[in-house]
Amino acid sequence: MPKTASSLLLYILIASQLQKSLTSDSSATLSTESSESQCGGYCFTALKPILDHIAANQQRWNACDATNQQCEAKLERIESQLVVLQEKVSAIEAVKTPEGNLVVIPKAKKLENFVQIGSRFFYIEQHHRVNWFAATNICRQMGGHLASPSSEKEWSAIKERLTRGRNYWLGISDLATEGLYLSQATGNMASYLSWSSGEPNNHNNKENCVELRSDSDFLMNDIECTYKTYFICEAANESIKMIKVVPLLLCMLIAVCLQGSSSSDSVSGNAGRLDRVESQVAVLQAQQEGGSDNFWNIGSKFFYIEENQKVNWHSALNICRELGGHLADPDSQQELNSIKQRLTRGRHYWLGISDLANEGLFLSQDTGKRATFLKWIYGEPNNYGSYEHCVELKSQKDRPFLMNDAPCGLKSYFICERE
């Protein structure tokens, strides 16, 4: 028999046996008699190790499918429990008790530039287009935040004041965790989302900030944060909260399930869900641990140091907002020295300083203005790889805890502050 014909026959037999192996649910082994009757002794000898390998792995595949199904069920239960936990936190926040568990401090510094829409005040920028980070800083300078509509009624009232043909930034993004859209003002999940058809789609894996898009009747669209457009600010009411939360969920079980799963698509989907759950748990845990008793005083400020969990810079920003403050921004050598005394050597800690809005211009995330105090490690900031835009305190042997620019997506500990 010609060599090519022999090879073709061998491939056909392998494909036939593979199909039988993968479609059979009742048998984990293959019949050697059937195989030998279809193939000569030499052919069967060559095929048998392959068939045995397929049979052995069939059982593993079936077991992995069952494991993945169990993992998905556990993820759904944990996500349901997380929703209940978040509702409890929201209920606590909504109640102002006689003991003063919730204190609201208005911070609108230039309210004359804002217009009242419903029960809140908004400023609509109609003259200058800037990227999302610059819009964030401008709204902070005005004593507010980028806007996050709280309801369909409020969104409808806002869009009546917008100019057709223009798009407007909102204070909503999934910079902290892909697919989890948080309000910049609160650090919580955005209370109202109304998307354009087909959005959000995270086109090219680069769209993380939310705008109101004119060509879709000002419905929401995710877009690259560096895109320049108009924006909407809302006047801020900063809340100082002392929140006590029920003990939190542990996610170790999910990680074990994911490790045992064999389907790459399922693993990818579940890993994304796990990231979102972990991000929300991080916020709730920080609320629990970051009560007023855990803030310590330096002058007129109070600081909280997170030592138990590491998150990216955007998540840290949201968590500090949840605690009624912001990522720390030391304003003097004395203040930095006092902070350093409480830090753990060998660890890195996020600060509320970045040059995301404009390369090389390091701004405070609290005020939106140039950071008043910077103390860099020698040779920093260097924007290594052209993607280091967020500032951390980094310890070194000879000069511990000086400032360094780092990629905002790295996970580190962090420091919050509030007045």
Summary of the structure (lengths in Angstrom):
residues: 419
radius of gyration: 27.8
end to end distance: 88.2
largest distance: 94.8
contacts: 1291
relative contact order: 0.11
helix: 40%
strand: 23%
